[in-house]
Each structure stands twice: as structure tokens, then as C-alpha cells.
Amino acid sequence: MFGFGSKTKKLEKKYAQLLEEAFQLSTSNRAKSDEKTAEAEKVRIQLEALKETE
């Protein structure tokens, strides 16, 4: 039970970081921005799956 909370926080932080990077890249390199957004989406799916098992 204690492990889920830390993993959730870690994934939430990673998700926010990826979205921030995607936003920063959106004005200079659209392709890289799209890649970061796709990565963030994968992390969001992992987060949802983890929250469902809690």
C-alpha cells in the first residue's frame, strides 16, 4: 500500500514535466512537441491504471 503512493506521485511529476516540455517545444519544434505529448499520454494511461488498482 505504501509503494503505490510514491509511484503515483512519481508518475504525476513525470507527466507534468513532459507536458511542460511539450509546451516549451510547441513554439520551436512541433514534431518534438508531439513526441513529448505522446509520451505524456502514455504516462497518463499508466497513472489511471495504477489509480484503479489502489
N, C-alpha and C positions, 0 to 999 in steps of 0.2 A: 504494500500500500504506500509506503514512503517513497519508493522509487518512481511511481507514476507522476507525482507532483513535480519532481525535479526534471523529469524528462519532458513533461508538458511545458514547463517554463522555458526549458532549453529550446524546444521547437518553436514556441511562441516568439522567442527572441530572434531565432534564425529567420522566421517568417517575416517579422518586421524589418529585419536587416535587408533581406532580399527585396522586399517591396521598396525600401528606401533607395537601394542601389538601382533598381529598375527605374524609379522616378528620376534619379540623377542622370541616368543614361538616356532617358527618353528625349532629351533635347539635343544630344550629340550623336548617339549611335542607336538607332531604333532596333536593329537586329539584336544587339546585346541586351537591350531593354526587354525585348520579347523573351529572350532566353531566361533572364532573371525572373520575369513574371511567371514563366512556365515552371521554373524551379520552386518558386514560392507557392504555386498551386499544388505541387506535389507535397510540399511540407504541410500545407493546409489540410490535405486529404489525410496525411499521417496523423495530424493533430486530432481531426474529427474521429478517426478510428480509435485513437488512444482514449479520447474522452468517452467514447461509447463503452469501452471496456472497464472504465473506472467504476 
